[in-house]
Structures are given as structure tokens and as C-alpha cells.
Amino acid sequence: MIAIRDGGLDDTQVQDLLRLHAAGMLANSPAESCHFLDLSGLQSADISFWSAWEGEVLLGIGALKQLDAQHGEVKSMRTVPTRLGTGVGAAMLEHILTTAQARGLTRLSLETGTAPAFDPAVRLYSRYGFVPCPPFGDYRADPHSRFLTRAL
């Protein structure tokens, strides 16, 4: 059973997964094309952060950034490697979608990479109705970034 909890940034398992997330982004995209948030970035007032657990074992993480009153951004989606393909990412994405809708957001967008390593994430987002879009917010067109959006 997957339990999604508010927060968790002070947990060492979460911090280790954030480091793994950063390393994965940097291994598959040039540094100037990486837009992941570090620990301090995830503590910003406009970010809601969640961690997914099975008992005391971390399964994954995810965040929602409030861009404006109607638009949010999916951030920091990552599943622990041993649980890839087991529904953790889908559970976290559903939680983010439900939270965004409850907050009255009408659009949810995200940025991800173009390297093959990002294809599983793009398939997940596509299954949930995300479609390609132009850069949004402060993003600029970049051959190493793809942008997806979904109306809520």
C-alpha cells in the first residue's frame, strides 16, 4: 500500500533520493538544461512537496509548484529505482492532480528532458492526458527540454 505524506524533506531517505534525482538529470542533460530543484528550492513557499511510503520505506517523491492562481507545475517526480514500474509514479501524479484541482488550478504543466532516459516519464504523463506545449513560465525553448501540459 502506497501512503502519500506531506513533506519529508528532513528524512535522509528523501534527501538521498533527491541526490539521485539530481545525478540522473545531470547524467542525461547538460547542466544548463537541467531544471530540478535542490533541497532549498523545494522548501520555497510556492512548492508543496510529498513523499510516498510503504511503512517506513521511501518509494518516491513529487512536488507541485504554484505558478499563478490557475497554473501549477509538476516538479521533482522520482521513484526509487527498485520500485520503478510498480505504480508509485502514477500514485504520486494522481495525488498532484487531485491537489491541483482541489486548489482550483485549471492547468498543470511540466518540463522534462528529451533523452531516452526520460521516455518512461513522458509515457506516464501522456497516459494522464498531458500533451506537448510551448515553454511556459520562465522556461525558454531548449533542444534538451520538452514541455507538457494538461487542462484540469
N, C-alpha and C positions, 0 to 999 in steps of 0.2 A: 504494500500500500504506500502510495506517494503522499507525503504530507508537505504542503507548501507553507512555509513560515515567513512572516515579515522579518526582514533583516538577516543577520548572521554575519555581518562584516567583521565582527570581532572574533569569529571562530577560526582556528588555524586551518581546518579543512577547507573552509571557504577561501581563505587567503591563498592557500596552495593552489586551489582551482583557478583563482584569478591570475596567479603567476603562469599557470599552464595555458590559460586562455591568451594572455599577452604573448607568450612564446609562440603559440600556434599562429596568431595573427602575423607576428613579425617573420615567421618562417615561410609564410605564404603570400606576403605582400610587402612591397617596400615600406620602410618606416613612415615616409611622408604620406602614404596612402592608408595607414592604419588609424582607425578612429575609436579604438577601445578605450574604456575608462579605467583608470587605476583605482586603488582603494580610496584615495581622497576624492577623486571625481565622482565616485559612487555615493559619497556622503553629502553631495550637494542637495540643497533644499528642493530642487526641481526633479529629483530622482527618487523613485520608490524601488527598493531592492528586495528580492525574495530568494530564499534558498529552498531547495527540495530535498526531503529527507525520507529515509526508511529507518525508523528508530533513531539511532544516533549516527547513522552512516549518511554522509552527504551524497546526493545523487546529481544535483545540478543547481544552476543559478540563472537568474534573469532579472531584468530591470525595465522600468518604464520611465522615460524622460518626458516631462510635460513641456512641449514646445510653445504652446499658447493655449487659450481657453478651449479650443476644439481639436487640437492636433497633438498627438503623442508619438514617441519614437521607442521602438523596442531596442534595448541595449543589453549587452553582456549575457546573451544566451549561451550557455555552455553546459554540457553534460559530462560527468566523469567518464573517462574512456571505457571503463569496464561495464558501463550501463548504456552505451550508445545503442540505438535501435530498439530500446525497450519501452518507449513511451514517455520518458522523462521530459524530453524537449516539448512534446505535444502537450503534456500536462502543464508545463510552465507557460507555454504560449497561450493555452486556453485561459489560464489564470490572468495573464496580462490582458488578453482581450476582454474578459469579463470585468476586470477592474477598470479598464479604459471606458467601457460602455457605462458602467455604474457612475463614473465621474462625468459623464456627459460628453465625452470626446466623440467626434464624428469621423475622425480619420486617424489611422495608425500607420506609420511608415518605418522603414529601416534601411540601413546601409550594410552591405556585406561585400565580400571580395568576389573576384572573378576567377580566381584559380580553382582547379578541380577540387581542392580540399573543401571548398565552400558549397559544392553541389548538393550534398545531403541536406544542408540547412535550407538552401533555396527550394528543394523539393518539399520540405516541411512547410515552409511559408506559402508555397504555391497551393498545397493541399488546403490551407486555411484561407484561401481567397486573395492572397497578396499578388499583385501584378506589377510589372515594371513601370517605373515612373521616372521623371527627370529628377535631378538633385533637388533636395528640399532643405529648408533651414539654412545653415551656414555652409553646407556642402557645396562643392564645385565638381564639375564633370572631371572624371579621372578614369583612365583605362583599367585601373585596378579595383574600381568600385562599381557595384551595381546597386540600384535603388529600387525598393519595392514599396507598395502602399496598398491600403485596403480601407474602403469606407466602412464605418461601423453602423 
